[in-house]
Amino acid sequence: MHLLLLLLLAFCGLSLSRCEEIFVPYDYSATIEASNCLDTPYKPQYNGGIIVNPDLQNGSQGWSQFGNAKVDFREFGGNKFVVATQRNQSSDSVSQKVYLEKGILYTFSAWLQVSIGKSPVSAVFKINGEGKHAGSVVAESKCWSMLKGGLTVDESGPAELYFESEDTTVEIWVDSVSLQPFTQREWNAHQEQSIDKARKGAVRIRVVNNKGEKIPNASITIVQKRLGFPFGSAVAQNILGNQAYQNWFTQRFTVTTFENEMKWYSTESVRGIENYTIADAMLRFFKQHDIAVRGHNIVWDHPKYQSNWVTSLSRNDLYNAVKRRVFSVVSRYKGQLAGWDVVNENLHHSFFESKFGPNASNNIFAMAHAIDPRTTMFMNEFYTLEDPTDLKASPAKYLQKLRELQSIRVRGNIPLGIGLESHFSTPNIPYMRSGLDILGATGLPIWLTEIDVKAPSNVQAKYFEQVLREGHAHPHVKGMVMWTAYSPSCYHMCLTDGNFKNLPTGDVVDKLLREWGGLRSQTTGVTDADGFFEASLFHGDYDLNISHPLANSKAYYNFTFTSDESSSQTQPSIFVFSV
């Protein structure tokens, strides 16, 4: 066995690409049925990983009491599971001891049920006396719900997995538990494999003469002039008239969000007096540079960010003001935007619900859709990916609200989108990936809408790169916008200094853009004996230069290479050009 391991390590050292074949593949699946629960749980992912007796087929093996709960091992319909009952504290439950290693990324899943009603249940790992949350789900009675999450640890050592619910009146039922460790190298391999599948493809360029005859040994230069994957940054009005800022921005990005200029308190600071001058000028500028704009936002559910005149209105006057606001901004920019953030942050906040009742946000979504029916309407929320302890906006709670919006009765379905702000401090990358898995199972487009990292300067750029890489690599993410509008102070982070020279975070952006084919990345080569040249390219727009010195001929073309998500075809896309 030791000899086999040594041979394997030597083999891996010689060939990373070959060694990748033995990496444990990542399971991006998550079960989110319409009711979010099933009569019988699925088998544990990764056969349980490092969890002992993950499907409870061996009774109590590996499992024990946590706190003062009573633990029962039950069976129903041939399915065996463990139950924590007689709970007096939120953490009273069932547990298993594990050993966690620093530098390892852990993905976690379990199937949960409660004895009555519905209750949020969290998975927690007790490490050095402190609890580290790995994820949560809204568990239900009479059926099983899948919890998916993940974690990393700051130091290696023993830990104890347990489950937690603030509702101590419920029993917690547990089955099909999995904790799968991945090395950083494996995690990176998952990202590369996903990028190859979701963001890139093989292209075969064939060069022929005007008779259609193949031309071997023709020189090929391919320059990517535009990324296919939408990637950009927020901006403020100070980009208008600032040539250095404009040059820096337009060379890099394909999408933007106005930090404040489209918000209600900016366009109607005084009741009845609307002013869209700045937002209009910004939109014109970005249209001229073929940069898409996200509509941010129609209304904001935070009471702190309402104009004084709004908060002073009676209920009826406020309702009419909201209707006017929705009609005003949505009709003005109808069909011109990449999406609308409709009722911003309404999992955490409830200003309009407090005035109009629990259906307030549903009604505002319906109003906006009626005016601009073809533009995607986004829920936009923070801490869904960033903080597993924030149960208000967990992926499970996000799904609940999303289902409410999907149930709105309007003519045609509202095209909904998932907006995840992504304001990180110390990123929990496995939890981030699992959250994207869960929400991606809806089939709706996911955008990371306000990415930044609030962290000490010595780790900020590193954490920022981790988040951007994970977002770009995830197959369900359709676009990313960083919350990095330049100002002397910025929000949590800047990309440049005042002279638009990159800071370390800006260097991260440029490094990734080059990896992803941006900043006019070049691919060169010559055609083979049959006139073909093949390359692996990121989706996007390209310039093509073909020359053949012997024939003294040159030709210039442009082409667009896009993904065909409806096709399972793995053959290269073929483009034929004459010279």
Rosetta blueprint (number, residue, H / E / L):
1 M L
2 H H
3 L H
4 L H
5 L H
6 L H
7 L H
8 L H
9 L H
10 A H
11 F H
12 C H
13 G H
14 L H
15 S L
16 L H
17 S H
18 R H
19 C H
20 E H
21 E H
22 I H
23 F L
24 V L
25 P L
26 Y L
27 D L
28 Y L
29 S L
30 A L
31 T L
32 I L
33 E L
34 A L
35 S L
36 N L
37 C L
38 L E
39 D L
40 T L
41 P L
42 Y L
43 K L
44 P L
45 Q H
46 Y H
47 N H
48 G H
49 G E
50 I L
51 I L
52 V L
53 N L
54 P L
55 D L
56 L L
57 Q L
58 N L
59 G L
60 S L
61 Q L
62 G L
63 W L
64 S E
65 Q E
66 F E
67 G L
68 N L
69 A L
70 K E
71 V E
72 D E
73 F E
74 R E
75 E E
76 F E
77 G L
78 G L
79 N E
80 K E
81 F E
82 V E
83 V E
84 A E
85 T E
86 Q L
87 R L
88 N L
89 Q L
90 S L
91 S L
92 D L
93 S E
94 V E
95 S E
96 Q E
97 K E
98 V E
99 Y E
100 L E
101 E L
102 K L
103 G L
104 I L
105 L E
106 Y E
107 T E
108 F E
109 S E
110 A E
111 W E
112 L E
113 Q E
114 V E
115 S L
116 I L
117 G L
118 K E
119 S E
120 P E
121 V E
122 S E
123 A E
124 V E
125 F E
126 K E
127 I E
128 N L
129 G L
130 E E
131 G E
132 K E
133 H E
134 A E
135 G E
136 S E
137 V E
138 V E
139 A E
140 E E
141 S L
142 K L
143 C L
144 W E
145 S E
146 M E
147 L E
148 K E
149 G E
150 G E
151 L E
152 T L
153 V L
154 D L
155 E L
156 S L
157 G E
158 P E
159 A E
160 E E
161 L E
162 Y E
163 F E
164 E E
165 S L
166 E L
167 D L
168 T L
169 T L
170 V L
171 E L
172 I E
173 W E
174 V E
175 D E
176 S E
177 V E
178 S E
179 L E
180 Q E
181 P E
182 F E
183 T L
184 Q H
185 R H
186 E H
187 W H
188 N H
189 A H
190 H H
191 Q H
192 E H
193 Q H
194 S H
195 I H
196 D H
197 K H
198 A H
199 R L
200 K E
201 G E
202 A E
203 V E
204 R E
205 I E
206 R E
207 V E
208 V E
209 N L
210 N L
211 K L
212 G L
213 E L
214 K E
215 I L
216 P L
217 N L
218 A L
219 S E
220 I E
221 T E
222 I E
223 V E
224 Q E
225 K E
226 R E
227 L E
228 G L
229 F L
230 P L
231 F E
232 G E
233 S E
234 A E
235 V E
236 A L
237 Q H
238 N H
239 I H
240 L L
241 G L
242 N L
243 Q H
244 A H
245 Y H
246 Q H
247 N H
248 W H
249 F H
250 T H
251 Q L
252 R L
253 F L
254 T L
255 V E
256 T E
257 T E
258 F E
259 E L
260 N L
261 E L
262 M L
263 K L
264 W H
265 Y H
266 S H
267 T H
268 E L
269 S L
270 V E
271 R L
272 G L
273 I E
274 E L
275 N L
276 Y L
277 T H
278 I H
279 A H
280 D H
281 A H
282 M H
283 L H
284 R H
285 F H
286 F H
287 K H
288 Q H
289 H L
290 D L
291 I L
292 A E
293 V E
294 R E
295 G E
296 H E
297 N E
298 I E
299 V E
300 W E
301 D L
302 H L
303 P H
304 K H
305 Y H
306 Q L
307 S L
308 N H
309 W H
310 V H
311 T H
312 S L
313 L L
314 S L
315 R H
316 N H
317 D H
318 L H
319 Y H
320 N H
321 A H
322 V H
323 K H
324 R H
325 R H
326 V H
327 F H
328 S H
329 V H
330 V H
331 S H
332 R H
333 Y L
334 K L
335 G L
336 Q L
337 L L
338 A L
339 G L
340 W E
341 D E
342 V E
343 V E
344 N E
345 E L
346 N L
347 L L
348 H L
349 H L
350 S L
351 F H
352 F H
353 E H
354 S H
355 K H
356 F H
357 G L
358 P L
359 N L
360 A H
361 S H
362 N H
363 N H
364 I H
365 F H
366 A H
367 M H
368 A H
369 H H
370 A H
371 I H
372 D L
373 P L
374 R L
375 T L
376 T L
377 M E
378 F E
379 M E
380 N E
381 E E
382 F L
383 Y L
384 T L
385 L L
386 E L
387 D L
388 P L
389 T L
390 D L
391 L L
392 K L
393 A L
394 S L
395 P H
396 A H
397 K H
398 Y H
399 L H
400 Q H
401 K H
402 L H
403 R H
404 E H
405 L H
406 Q H
407 S L
408 I L
409 R L
410 V L
411 R L
412 G L
413 N L
414 I L
415 P L
416 L E
417 G E
418 I E
419 G E
420 L E
421 E L
422 S L
423 H E
424 F E
425 S L
426 T L
427 P L
428 N L
429 I H
430 P H
431 Y H
432 M H
433 R H
434 S H
435 G H
436 L H
437 D H
438 I H
439 L H
440 G H
441 A L
442 T L
443 G L
444 L L
445 P L
446 I E
447 W E
448 L E
449 T E
450 E E
451 I E
452 D E
453 V E
454 K L
455 A L
456 P L
457 S H
458 N H
459 V H
460 Q H
461 A H
462 K H
463 Y H
464 F H
465 E H
466 Q H
467 V H
468 L H
469 R H
470 E H
471 G H
472 H H
473 A H
474 H L
475 P L
476 H L
477 V E
478 K E
479 G E
480 M E
481 V E
482 M E
483 W L
484 T L
485 A L
486 Y L
487 S L
488 P L
489 S L
490 C L
491 Y L
492 H L
493 M L
494 C L
495 L L
496 T E
497 D L
498 G L
499 N L
500 F L
501 K L
502 N E
503 L L
504 P H
505 T H
506 G H
507 D H
508 V H
509 V H
510 D H
511 K H
512 L H
513 L H
514 R H
515 E H
516 W L
517 G L
518 G L
519 L L
520 R L
521 S L
522 Q E
523 T E
524 T E
525 G E
526 V E
527 T L
528 D L
529 A L
530 D L
531 G L
532 F E
533 F E
534 E E
535 A E
536 S E
537 L E
538 F E
539 H L
540 G E
541 D E
542 Y E
543 D E
544 L E
545 N E
546 I E
547 S E
548 H E
549 P L
550 L L
551 A L
552 N L
553 S E
554 K E
555 A E
556 Y E
557 Y E
558 N E
559 F E
560 T E
561 F E
562 T L
563 S L
564 D L
565 E L
566 S L
567 S L
568 S L
569 Q L
570 T L
571 Q L
572 P L
573 S E
574 I E
575 F E
576 V E
577 F E
578 S E
579 V L
